[in-house]
């Protein structure tokens, strides 16, 4: 069973950048498609981005397209989320997740992911 640990969250001013990392232990991530989700207070967990096991395919929520980039380094067993031009509405706890099986064009449903990290807080001040 894969164990996922997020890091890189923090407090940043609007317009700034952060890079989140998701490291895995217990199993190699190269077998899994990976995703990032976020959850703001009082809101449901929302899809942010996903990347295929090979890194060749990605998809993004409309709200982050052009600002966020998901990537992976299978040799380091790590997935990244580069977040640029951050806005106060990006404030949330960010979670990484892993799933096996076929690639989907739509990864917006959290239920399709099998493994989750504990999350890292991102706060964007105005």
Secondary structure as the mmCIF struct_conf table of DSSP 4:
data_model
#
loop_
_struct_conf.conf_type_id
_struct_conf.id
_struct_conf.beg_label_comp_id
_struct_conf.beg_label_asym_id
_struct_conf.beg_label_seq_id
_struct_conf.end_label_comp_id
_struct_conf.end_label_asym_id
_struct_conf.end_label_seq_id
STRN STRN1 UNK A 3 UNK A 7
STRN STRN2 UNK A 10 UNK A 13
TURN_TY1_P TURN_TY1_P1 UNK A 14 UNK A 15
STRN STRN3 UNK A 18 UNK A 25
BEND BEND1 UNK A 26 UNK A 27
HELX_RH_3T_P HELX_RH_3T_P1 UNK A 29 UNK A 31
BEND BEND2 UNK A 32 UNK A 32
STRN STRN4 UNK A 33 UNK A 39
TURN_TY1_P TURN_TY1_P2 UNK A 41 UNK A 42
BEND BEND3 UNK A 43 UNK A 43
STRN STRN5 UNK A 46 UNK A 51
TURN_TY1_P TURN_TY1_P3 UNK A 53 UNK A 54
BEND BEND4 UNK A 55 UNK A 56
STRN STRN6 UNK A 58 UNK A 60
TURN_TY1_P TURN_TY1_P4 UNK A 62 UNK A 67
STRN STRN7 UNK A 68 UNK A 73
TURN_TY1_P TURN_TY1_P5 UNK A 74 UNK A 77
STRN STRN8 UNK A 78 UNK A 83
BEND BEND5 UNK A 85 UNK A 85
HELX_RH_3T_P HELX_RH_3T_P2 UNK A 88 UNK A 90
STRN STRN9 UNK A 92 UNK A 99
BEND BEND6 UNK A 101 UNK A 102
BEND BEND7 UNK A 105 UNK A 105
HELX_RH_3T_P HELX_RH_3T_P3 UNK A 110 UNK A 112
STRN STRN10 UNK A 115 UNK A 116
STRN STRN11 UNK A 120 UNK A 125
#
